[in-house]
């Protein structure tokens, strides 16, 4: 089966697991097939640029999992399943963890990040690392989602002139294009749900503290988390079961073991019947075509027995974004210094100031956009700065206790829903066009889970439906998402079109009218 795309295209992680269990495939053959598809689609063909590096140990690791299977020593349902990991997460395979920056080309990890260790313990084979928006989109307000100096520009597999979103752009594009069975992304605010929505995927940002953040290049200790990006809800549940758990090195995960569960098993009784779903009306209204698909999704929820109500008159204050930015940039400065302090001696940068200096001296780093957010962060005080502490307290209160918590309690809701994001926007280095999306901010600041599932299409571009709940409600959200997915039907895979407008119907519409001859003018 090596190299045959038919064996892996649109195969879910669970289907891949079944192939391995039945003997229809070996893990080694799957690694070869995914590597061949990456070469054909990512490096040639459409050239998605979603994969930064392939692990030199993947085939060896796959052979080891195959040997364990023959010996009857299975690690679980993910045994031998190949996955890709975002390149801001440490993987001890000899390849550097770069966050897309040339400053970290020698940043070779001596140990796996705990989340990667957990995936390996569950039997996963790490195929390699995915591209991302450089520094997870925190270097500049003018950054281009999906671009990094190391990996170049990741393209959307549904329309190659459209953005793959960010910052987990490579994980999203790779999973959508069947370059892996499943992928891992990270999110601070929107970086899983945006690219998942834009690439027709399921993406889950877990409760902050359910998954360890140690040995992941940080932005914000308050908001960062890793999460699964998959083609089905069941796959996301399977991945989360492996990824979740307490880590003594990450104090935020102290309660994780008490809350984690077998998320896949919990889907058995998933239903929308009798569930109360609150619509975040302020997060809708992105565009007419998005609203139309969202209304269809709400109608489907009702048809499946859910009670759909408005969540109430609420919208975040204008100052919330300013407070969030102060929190992120203050924590970025401190977090990068802590991470870089443990970097290998070959890495010259040891602080944010060092990175700023490196970028100023490296033309490729600043060839498309600047680093004004880095420079602003460098001017800020530390974690004991009263302004930072006040911003964190006020933003957490508005997003959490006075925001999501109040909305959910007032209406006795099982979840909140909204469009995850608008359709993928055109890649434009001149105008710097951005997509529209409002659903990610509140759960990001509050540290609450946020699930996006494929909702429909606008002119062939995927749209996602967001399901948001209180802390530790991943199981409930996955159940609701699973029931919605089951009712909606199978996802539509990408066709790698050059553009939305490349179809014959658009060509005809764009051409001058060639119908009946124009009337003869009167004298």
C-alpha positions in Angstrom: 0.0 0.0 0.0 3.0 2.3 0.3 2.5 5.6 -1.4 -1.0 4.8 -2.6 -3.2 7.8 -1.8 -6.4 5.8 -2.0 -5.5 4.0 1.2 -5.2 7.2 3.3 -7.2 9.9 1.7 -10.0 11.0 4.1 -9.4 8.1 6.3 -10.2 9.1 9.9 -7.8 8.3 12.7 -10.3 5.7 13.9 -10.4 4.1 10.4 -6.6 4.1 10.3 -6.7 2.3 13.6 -9.1 -0.2 12.3 -6.9 -0.8 9.3 -4.0 -1.5 11.6 -6.1 -3.8 13.8 -7.4 -5.9 10.8 -3.9 -6.2 9.3 -5.0 -4.2 6.2 -2.0 -1.9 6.8 1.1 -1.6 9.0 2.2 1.5 10.7 5.4 1.5 8.7 3.4 1.4 5.4 1.1 4.2 6.6 4.2 6.4 7.3 5.5 5.7 3.8 2.1 6.5 2.3 1.7 9.8 4.2 5.3 10.8 3.4 4.6 10.1 -0.3 1.4 12.1 -0.2 3.3 15.0 1.6 5.9 14.9 -1.2 3.2 14.9 -3.9 0.8 17.5 -2.5 2.7 19.6 0.0 6.1 19.9 -1.7 4.9 19.5 -5.3 1.5 19.6 -6.9 -0.6 22.3 -5.1 2.4 23.1 -2.8 0.5 23.7 0.4 3.7 24.2 2.4 2.0 22.8 5.5 4.8 20.5 6.7 8.0 22.1 7.9 9.9 18.9 8.6 9.5 15.1 8.5 10.8 13.2 11.5 13.9 11.0 10.6 12.7 8.6 13.2 9.1 8.1 12.0 9.7 4.9 10.1 11.8 3.5 13.0 9.1 4.4 15.5 6.4 2.8 13.2 8.4 -0.4 13.0 8.6 -0.5 16.8 4.8 -0.1 17.0 4.3 -2.8 14.5 6.5 -5.1 16.5 4.6 -4.3 19.7 1.3 -5.1 17.8 2.7 -8.5 16.7 3.6 -9.2 20.3 0.2 -8.3 21.5 1.5 -5.2 23.4 -1.0 -2.6 22.2 -0.9 0.8 23.8 -4.5 1.8 22.9 -6.6 2.7 19.8 -4.0 5.2 18.6 -1.3 2.5 18.4 0.7 3.1 15.2 -1.4 6.0 14.0 0.7 8.7 12.3 0.1 12.3 13.5 1.7 15.8 12.8 2.6 18.3 15.4 2.8 22.1 15.2 6.3 23.4 15.1 6.1 25.4 18.3 5.9 22.1 20.3 9.1 20.3 21.3 9.7 16.9 19.6 12.9 15.1 20.4 13.6 13.8 16.9 16.6 15.9 15.9 14.5 18.5 14.0 14.4 22.0 15.5 11.4 23.6 17.2 11.4 26.9 15.4 8.0 28.6 15.8 8.7 29.5 12.2 11.7 31.7 13.1 15.2 31.5 11.7 16.4 32.5 15.1 15.5 29.0 16.3 17.0 26.8 13.6 19.3 25.2 16.1 16.6 24.7 18.8 16.7 20.9 18.9 14.8 19.6 21.8 16.4 17.0 24.2 13.0 15.8 25.4 9.5 15.6 24.0 6.9 18.1 25.3 4.6 16.3 27.7 1.7 16.4 25.3 3.9 14.6 22.6 5.1 12.2 25.3 1.5 11.3 26.0 0.7 10.8 22.4 3.6 8.5 22.0 2.6 6.6 25.1 -0.8 6.2 23.5 0.9 4.6 20.5 1.0 7.6 18.0 3.8 7.9 15.5 5.0 11.5 15.1 5.4 12.0 11.3 6.9 15.5 11.7 6.2 19.2 12.3 3.7 21.6 10.7 4.2 25.1 9.5 2.5 28.0 11.4 2.1 31.7 11.4 5.5 32.8 12.7 5.6 33.2 16.5 2.0 32.1 16.5 0.9 35.4 15.0 2.2 37.6 17.9 5.0 39.5 16.2 3.0 42.0 14.2 -0.5 43.3 13.6 0.3 43.1 9.9 1.4 39.4 9.9 0.3 37.1 7.2 -1.5 34.1 8.6 0.2 30.9 7.6 3.6 32.5 6.8 6.8 31.9 8.5 10.4 32.6 7.6 11.2 28.9 7.9 8.2 27.3 6.3 7.1 29.9 3.8 3.3 30.4 3.1 0.8 27.7 3.9 -2.1 27.7 1.4 -5.7 26.7 1.9 -6.4 23.3 0.3 -9.9 24.4 -0.7 -8.7 27.4 -2.7 -4.9 27.9 -3.0 -5.1 31.7 -3.2 -7.0 31.8 0.1 -5.6 31.9 3.6 -5.2 28.7 5.7 -5.8 30.9 8.8 -3.6 31.0 11.8 -1.6 30.3 13.7 -2.1 26.5 13.4 -2.3 26.9 9.7 0.0 24.0 8.8 -1.8 21.6 11.1 -5.1 22.6 9.6 -4.1 22.4 6.0 -2.3 19.1 6.5 -5.2 17.4 8.3 -7.6 18.7 5.7 -5.4 17.4 2.8 -5.0 13.9 4.4 -1.3 14.4 5.0 -1.8 12.7 8.4 -4.4 10.8 10.4 -4.7 13.8 12.8 -2.8 16.9 13.8 -2.0 18.9 16.9 -2.3 22.7 17.0 -2.0 25.3 19.7 -4.3 28.3 20.5 -4.0 31.5 22.5 -7.0 33.2 20.8 -8.4 31.6 17.7 -5.3 29.7 16.5 -7.0 26.3 16.5 -10.6 27.2 15.7 -9.8 29.6 12.9 -7.7 27.3 10.7 -9.9 24.4 11.6 -13.0 26.4 10.4 -11.3 27.6 7.3 -10.1 24.0 6.3 -13.4 22.2 7.1 -12.1 20.5 10.2 -13.0 19.7 13.8 -10.8 21.8 16.1 -10.9 21.8 19.9 -9.3 24.3 22.1 -9.5 22.6 25.5 -9.9 24.2 29.0 -6.6 25.9 29.8 -5.0 23.4 32.2 -6.4 20.2 30.7 -3.4 19.7 28.5 0.2 20.4 29.5 1.9 23.5 27.9 5.4 22.7 29.1 8.0 22.7 26.3 5.7 24.6 24.0 7.0 28.0 22.8 4.7 30.3 24.8 2.7 33.4 24.2 0.5 33.5 27.3 0.4 31.4 30.5 -3.2 32.6 30.9 -4.5 31.5 27.6 -2.2 29.0 25.8 -3.2 25.4 25.2 -2.6 22.6 22.7 -5.5 20.8 21.1 -6.5 18.3 18.4 -7.3 19.2 14.8 -9.1 16.3 13.0 -11.5 15.4 10.2 -14.1 14.0 12.6 -15.4 14.7 16.1 -14.7 11.1 17.2 -11.0 11.6 16.2 -10.8 14.8 18.2 -12.2 12.9 21.2 -9.7 10.1 20.8 -6.8 12.5 20.5 -7.9 14.5 23.5 -8.2 11.4 25.6 -4.5 10.8 25.0 -3.4 14.4 25.3 -5.2 15.4 28.5 -3.7 15.0 32.0 -1.9 16.6 34.9 1.8 17.5 34.5 3.8 18.3 37.7 5.8 20.8 35.6 2.7 22.8 34.6 0.8 24.1 37.7 -2.2 25.0 35.6 -2.8 21.3 35.0 -3.2 20.4 38.7 -6.9 19.6 38.2 -6.6 17.9 34.8 -6.5 14.3 36.0 -9.7 14.9 38.1 -11.5 16.1 35.0 -10.1 14.1 32.1 -12.2 11.1 30.9 -12.5 8.7 28.0 -14.0 11.3 25.6 -14.5 8.8 22.8 -16.5 6.5 25.0 -18.7 9.4 26.1 -19.9 9.9 22.5 -21.9 6.7 22.7 -24.9 8.4 24.2 -24.4 11.8 22.3 -27.7 13.5 21.4 -29.0 17.0 20.8 -32.5 16.1 22.0 -33.5 18.2 25.0 -30.3 20.2 25.0 -30.6 24.0 25.5 -28.4 25.9 23.1 -27.8 29.6 23.3 -27.1 31.7 20.3 -24.3 34.3 20.7 -26.1 36.8 18.5 -23.3 39.4 18.7 -20.9 36.9 17.2 -23.0 36.4 14.2 -23.6 38.9 11.4 -20.3 38.3 9.8 -21.6 38.2 6.2 -24.9 37.4 4.5 -23.7 34.0 3.1 -22.3 33.1 6.6 -25.6 34.0 8.3 -27.5 31.9 5.8 -25.4 28.8 6.6 -25.6 29.5 10.3 -29.4 29.7 10.1 -29.4 26.3 8.4 -27.3 25.0 11.2 -29.6 26.3 13.8 -32.6 24.8 12.0 -30.7 21.4 12.0 -30.1 21.7 15.8 -33.8 22.3 16.3 -34.7 19.4 14.0 -32.6 17.1 16.1 -34.5 18.1 19.2 -32.4 20.9 20.6 -34.0 23.9 22.2 -32.3 26.9 20.6 -32.7 30.3 22.3 -30.9 33.6 22.2 -28.2 33.8 24.9 -29.2 37.3 25.9 -28.3 40.9 25.1 -24.5 40.8 25.5 -21.4 41.9 23.7 -17.8 42.4 24.9 -16.7 45.9 25.7 -14.4 47.8 23.4 -11.8 47.8 26.1 -11.7 44.0 26.4 -9.4 43.7 23.4 -7.0 46.2 24.8 -6.8 44.5 28.1 -6.2 41.1 26.4 -3.4 42.5 24.4 -1.7 43.9 27.4 -2.0 40.5 29.1 -0.6 38.6 26.1 2.3 40.9 25.4 3.4 41.1 29.1 3.2 37.3 29.4 5.0 36.9 26.1 8.0 38.7 27.3 8.3 36.7 30.5 7.4 33.4 28.8 9.9 33.6 26.0 12.7 34.4 28.5 11.8 31.3 30.5 11.6 29.0 27.4 14.8 30.4 25.8 16.7 30.0 29.1 16.5 26.2 28.6 17.2 26.2 24.9 20.4 24.5 23.6 23.6 26.5 23.7 23.6 26.7 19.9 20.6 29.1 20.1 21.9 32.6 20.4 18.7 34.3 21.5 17.9 34.3 25.2 15.3 37.0 25.5 12.7 38.9 23.5 15.3 41.7 23.1 17.7 39.2 21.4 14.9 38.1 19.0 14.1 41.7 18.1 17.8 42.3 17.3 18.0 39.1 15.3 15.0 40.1 13.2 16.5 43.6 12.5 19.6 41.9 11.2 17.9 39.2 9.1 16.2 40.5 6.0 14.0 37.5 5.4 12.4 37.9 8.8 11.1 41.3 8.1 10.6 41.0 4.3 6.7 41.0 4.5 5.8 42.6 7.8 7.4 44.1 10.9 7.7 43.3 14.6 5.9 46.1 16.3 4.2 43.8 18.8 7.5 42.4 19.9 8.9 45.9 20.3 5.8 46.9 22.3 6.1 43.9 24.5 9.7 44.7 25.2 8.7 48.1 26.7 6.2 46.5 29.2 6.8 45.7 32.8 6.9 42.3 34.4 4.2 40.0 35.8 4.1 42.1 39.0 3.2 45.2 37.1 -0.1 46.6 38.5 -1.4 47.5 35.0 -0.9 43.9 33.9 -2.6 42.5 36.9 -5.5 44.9 36.6 -5.9 44.0 32.9 -5.9 40.3 33.6 -8.4 40.6 36.4 -10.8 42.8 34.4 -10.6 40.7 31.2 -11.1 37.4 33.1 -14.1 38.8 34.9 -15.7 40.2 31.8 -15.1 37.1 29.7 -15.7 34.6 32.4 -17.9 35.3 35.5 -19.8 38.3 34.0 -19.7 36.9 30.4 -19.9 33.2 29.5 -20.7 32.0 33.0 -23.6 34.5 33.4 -25.0 33.7 30.0 -24.9 30.0 30.5 -26.4 30.1 34.0 -29.2 32.7 33.2 -30.6 30.5 30.4 -29.5 27.1 31.9 -27.6 26.3 28.7 -25.7 23.2 27.7 -23.6 25.2 25.3 -23.4 28.5 23.3 -23.2 28.5 19.5 -22.0 31.0 16.9 -20.3 31.0 13.5 -16.6 30.1 14.1 -15.3 32.4 11.4 -16.1 33.8 8.0 -14.8 32.1 4.8 -11.1 32.0 4.1 -9.9 35.4 2.9 -7.7 36.0 -0.1 -4.0 36.1 0.5 -3.0 39.8 0.0 0.4 41.1 1.1 -0.6 44.6 0.0 -3.9 45.2 1.6 -3.3 42.7 4.4 -6.9 41.5 4.2 -8.3 39.7 7.3 -11.2 37.4 7.9 -14.0 38.0 10.2 -14.7 36.1 13.4 -15.8 37.0 16.9 -16.5 33.7 18.7 -13.0 32.9 19.9 -12.2 35.8 22.2 -14.4 35.1 25.3 -13.5 31.4 25.7 -9.8 32.2 25.0 -9.6 34.8 27.8 -11.7 32.8 30.2 -9.7 29.7 29.5 -12.9 27.7 28.6 -13.2 25.0 25.9 -14.2 25.9 22.3 -15.1 23.4 19.7 -15.6 24.1 16.0 -17.2 21.5 13.6 -17.8 21.9 9.9 -21.1 23.7 9.3 -21.3 24.2 5.6 -19.8 26.2 2.7 -19.8 29.7 1.2 -18.9 29.6 -2.5 -17.0 26.4 -1.9 -15.1 27.7 1.2 -15.7 25.8 4.5 -17.5 27.4 7.5 -17.4 26.2 11.1 -20.0 26.1 13.9 -18.6 27.0 17.3 -19.8 25.2 20.5 -18.6 26.9 23.7 -19.0 25.8 27.3 -17.7 26.4 30.8 -14.5 25.0 32.1 -14.0 21.2 31.8 -17.1 20.8 29.6 -15.1 19.2 26.7 -17.1 15.9 26.9 -20.4 17.7 26.6 -19.2 19.9 23.7 -17.8 16.9 21.8 -21.1 15.0 22.3 -23.1 18.0 20.9 -20.6 18.3 18.0 -20.8 14.6 17.3 -24.6 14.7 17.2 -24.5 17.7 14.9 -21.9 16.1 12.6 -24.0 12.9 12.4 -27.0 14.9 11.4 -25.1 17.1 8.9 -23.4 14.3 7.1 -19.9 13.6 5.9 -17.5 16.5 5.3 -16.6 17.5 1.8 -12.8 17.1 1.1 -10.7 19.8 -0.6 -10.2 19.8 -4.3 -7.1 22.1 -4.3 -8.7 24.6 -6.7 -6.5 27.5 -7.8 -9.2 29.9 -6.6 -12.9 30.0 -5.9 -13.4 31.9 -9.1 -11.6 29.3 -11.3 -14.8 27.3 -12.1 -16.6 27.4 -15.4 -19.7 29.1 -13.9 -17.6 32.0 -12.8 -15.8 32.2 -16.1 -19.1 32.5 -17.8 -20.4 35.1 -15.3 -17.2 37.2 -15.7 -17.4 37.3 -19.5 -19.4 40.0 -21.3 -23.0 39.2 -22.0 -23.4 37.4 -25.3 -27.1 36.9 -25.4 -29.6 38.4 -27.9 -28.3 41.3 -30.0 -28.9 44.7 -28.6 -31.9 46.6 -29.8 -31.4 48.9 -32.8 -31.2 52.5 -31.6 -34.1 54.7 -32.7 -33.4 57.6 -35.0 
